Amino acid sequence: MTTKIPDSKLILIEEQIDKEQKAVSYDIRELTIEYYVDKYLKGEEYDDNELYVPDYQREFIWEEKRQSRFIESLLLGLPVPLIFVAEIEKDGRLEIVDGSQRIRTLAAFLKDELQLKGLDKLKKLNGVFFSKLQSSRQRKFKNISMRMIVLSSKATEEIRNEMFDRINTSSVPLLPMETRRGIYRGKFTDFIISLSTDSFFKKLCPIIHYFEGRREEEELILRFFAFSEAFPTFNLYGMNLDRDGVARFLDNYLDKKNKTATPDEFETKKSDFMKMLQFVDRTFPNKGFAKYANAKGISRPYFEAIAVGSHFAIKDKPDLIVNNIKWSIVDKNKANEFFTILSGRYHTHKPKKIEERIHYVKIQLLSNQ
């Protein structure tokens, strides 16, 4: 038999619920696909779009088949998840908290950067681009409505973080590195975990709140080793990054290393990693792998460019001292070549793009000594 809760406590419970509900200020909007894409694309190249993807979500991870299935769902009139955004008080822009892959898929389709493939229901659409559809069908697609939750700028950062955490833990599958820890167990996995706890690395690589406890440090270190070893072709151990995608490429790399890595290889890789960290700390003081001083969070493409580019630069010149790092400043108001190379809404992790940004950093480091 359960003990009855006193009326006084029940009143306090109601008061607390009422108080916390008022702190969560949001509204729900129903907008067309054309509207979403327009707000995302307009000003995107200068990082000034009204509907934008934050740094921690810049990687486009959906493969073409998954993108195509999302488009198919919309064409069939099936329900799709809500877009969740947060209004940023200082500029009124809308930060995409949950839905960046969907928004970018829509933009890619409307811009003919996505050719539909792997469709099970609408098989006749396989191989088709948006521009090849009848004009009436194009208009109908652009007028499909999707719902969006907009968290008000009045909500504190704590509330935004809380809502994002709840989305992550209740509806979003495990991140790839979280899954790998359970599937690909072995000495190389343990090696990466050990490096991820290094205080020097953590100082240079501050992880944003949204990724805390989700193995982001391990993900970055795995990418450093895999991309360093696979550069510049990104064909490695029977896997092709362009064909197989980043997640499968990294899965295979980790699995292979767990089975074949030798004590000498562990020693070499640890030495390379620590030398790279020391160089980055010396070359990019007060910034490390962040885009600017005191930044919260790390952009994966930026980390890969700086980390792997630095690795190859000091391989060529171990005593390298860099005198000018102005080229590394990423500022939408003063867009430079590096900003342009890092920008991109779609093919962010195609081999050509990864090779381009790593090569750029290496050349700049060696040219500014």
N, C-alpha and C positions, 0 to 999 in steps of 0.2 A: 504494500500500500504506500503510495507516494504522499509526501507531506504537502499540505496546501500552502501555496505561496501567500504570504500576508498581503493584504490590500495595499499597504504602504509601499511595498516593493513593486507591486504591479503598476502603481502610479508612476514610480520612478522609471520603470521599464518603458512605459508609454512616452514619458517625457524625453527619454534618451532617443527613442526611435524617431520622434517628431523633430528633435534637434538635428540629428544626423541626416534626415531626409531633406531638411531645408538647406543643408550644406551642399547637397548634390543638385546643382542647378543645370538643367539641360532642356533641350526641346528636340522634337522629332520632325524632320523635314522629308518630303517626298519630291525628288527631283529627277529630271530626265538624264539619260546617259549622255546626251549631247552637252548638257550643262556641266556634268562632272568632268568630262574630258576637256571642255573649254577652260574651266577654272584650273585644271591641272596643267594644261599645256601652255597657257598664256603666261609668259614670263619665266617658264621653267628653266630655260637655258641660262638665265641670270640668277636662279634661285630666288625668284621674286613672285612665284605663282601663288595665287590665293589659296589653293588647295595643294598642300605640299607634303612630300615624304621626308620625315626627319632622317638625320644621318644614320641612326641605328637601324633603319629599315631600308637603306639605299640599295641593298643587294636584291636583284630581281631573280628569284629562285624558281619560279614556276616554269616548268618545261612546256614546250609547245602543245603537247597533247593535253596537259592539264588546262592550259589557257583555252584551248579549243573547246574542251568540255564545258568550261564556264560560259563561253559564248553560246554553245548549244543549249545550255540550260535556260539562258535568257530568251533565245529564239523559241523554245518550247513553252515558255511561260511558267517555268518551274520557279519555286521560291528560292531566293538566294539570301545569304546572310546580310545583315545591316552593315553599312559603313559606319564606323565610329570615329569621330574627330573631336579635337579640342580647340576651342577658340583661344588664340594667344592675345593677351591683353595689349601688349606694347604695339602691335601692328595690325591686329584684327584678322590675321591670316588663320587658316584652319589646318592644324597639324593632323595628319592621318595617323590615328593610333592603331586601328585595325581595319584593313582593307586596301593596303597599298598594292598588293599583288593584283587585286581585282581592278583597281583604277588604272594601273599601268597596262593591264591586259586590254582593257577597253580602248585606251589611247593607241596601243599598238595595232589593234584591229582596225580602228577608224583611219589610221594613217597608212594602212597597207603594209605594216611591218610584221603582220601575223598572217600566215597562210594556214587555214584550218586543216587539221589532220587528226586521224584516230577517232573520228566520230562514229558512234554506234547506232544512233537513231537517225540522224540526218546525214546518212552516208553520202548522198549526192553533193553535199557541201564540202567533202574532203578535197583539198587542193585549191579551194576557192579563196580569193581575197575579197575584202569588203567592197572595193570599187567595181567588182565584176557582178555584184548583185543588181537586181532591177532597182531603179531610182526609188520606186515606191517602197521596196523592202528596206532600202537604206534609211529612208525617212522613218519608217515604222520602227526600225531598230533604234535609231537615235532618240526616238520619243518614248522608248520603254522607261518606266519609272523605277527608281530604286530608293529605298528608305535610308536615311542617315540620322544618327544620333549626334547632336552637337552639344558637347559639354561647354557650358558658358565660361567666359573668361573670369567670371566672379568666383568660380571654383578654384580653390587653392591647388598648388602643385601637389600637395599631399593627397588631395582628393583624386586628381588626375592619375597619380601613380597607383593609388588604391584600385581605381577602376580598371586600369591597364593590367594590374596584377591579377584581378579577378577574371578578366577575359582570358589571360594566359593560362591560368590554372583550371578554368572551367570549360573552355571551348577550344583551345589551341593545342594541337598535338605536341609531343616532345620535340624539342629542337634536335637536329641531327647529332650534335655532339653528346647530348644527353642520352640518345639511343645508342650511340657507339660504345659508351662506357659499359653497357650491358651486353652488347653483342660481340664486340671486338676486344676481348680481354687479352692481355699479354704484356710483355716487357716494354714494348714501345708505347703502348697506352699508358702504362705506369710512368714511363719516362716523361711523357708530355704532361701528365698530371703533376709530377714533381716540379717541372720547370714553371708551370702555371702558378705555383705558390711562391715563387721567388719574389722577395720584397722589392728588388731593384726593377724587375719587369713590371710589377704592379704599380710602381711609382710612375713609370714611363707610359703606362697603358691604363688610365683610369676608366673603369667600366661603368656605363650609364646604369642608373637605377633599374631600368626595365630588364637588363640582362644579368643583374646580380644573382648569383647562385644558379645560373643556367649554363655554366661551363663555357662562357664566351672566351675566356682566356685560353682555354684548351683548344677551342676552335681556331683562334688566331695563330697559335703556335703550330698546330697541325698544318694550316695553310702555308705558313712560312717554310716549313720543311718540304712539303709536297711541291709547292710552286717553285722553290729554289732548285729542287732536283729535276723537275719536269721542264723548266724554262730552256729554250723558248718555244718548243714545239707542243708541249703539254700532251705528249703521247708517252705513257709510262706504264709499264707492267701490264700491257695488253688493254689499257684503257685510253680512250681519247676524250679529253675534256669537252670538246665541241659536241661530240656525239652523245656522250654519256651524262653530261651535266656535272656540276661541281660536287653535289652530295655523293653520287656514286663514285666519282673519281677519288674523292677523299676516303670513302669507305674502303675502296680497293687498296689504296695506298697504305692505310693503317693496318689492314688485314695482312698485307704482304710484309710490312715491316715487323709486325709482331712475330712472324714466322721466320724471317731471314736476318734481321739486324744482329750484328756481332758486337761484342764489347768494344772493339776498336771503332766501329761506326758510331756507337753511342758517345764515345769520348770525342770524336771528331765533331759530331753534330752539336754537342753541348758547348764545345769550344767556339764553333762558328756562331752559335746563338749568343753566347756571352760577349764575344767580340763585337757583334752587331749591336747589342744593347749599349755597350760602352761607347761605341762610335755615335750612335743616335743621341745618347745623353750629352756627349761633348759637342755635337754638331747642331743639335736643336735644343738648346738649353731652355728650361722652364716650359717646354712644349712636348718633347718626346714624340709619341705617335699621334698626338692630338693635332688638329688643324691649327689651333692657336692656343696661346697661354691660358691656363685655367679653364680650358674647355671641359665640359662634362660629356664623357662618352667618346668612343672611337669609331670612325668610319672604316669599315672593312677594306674597301678599295684603297683608301689612303694608307692604312696600315700596311697592306700588301706592297704598295708602291714604295713606301719609305723603307720598310724592313728588308724586302728582297733586293731592292735597288741598292741599299746601303751594303748588304752582304756582298753583292757582286763588285761594287766599287772598291771595297777594301780587300777583296780577293786580288784585284788588279794592282792596288797600291795600299799595302798594309799600314803604312804610316801617314795615310791621307789626312790632311788638315784642310777643312773647307772654310773659306773666308766670306762667302756670300750665300745667304739662304733666302734672299728676297723672292726667288723663283718659287719657293715652297709655300708662300703665303696664298691661301685660298680665300678670296674675298669677292663676293658677288658684285660689289660696287666697283671693283678694279679687276675685272676678269682677265687673267693672264693665260698663258698656254697650258699650265698645269691645271688650272680651273677647268678649261675646256676639255682636257684629256680625261679628267675625273668625272665630268658631267656625263649624263646619259640616263635615259629613262628605261632603256630596254635591254640592250646586249651588254650589260655591265660585266658579266663574267664569261664572255666569249674569249677564247685564247688570244685573239688579235688585240682586244682591249686590255687584257691583263699584261700582255707582252709590251704594249705601247707605254703603259704607265710605269712599269718597272724599268724599262729601257730609258725612259725620259729621266727618271730620278738618278739612275746610274750615271748617265752622261752629264747631267747638271752637277753632280757631286764632283766628278773628275775634272769638269771644266772650270770650276770655281775655287780651285785650291790656291 
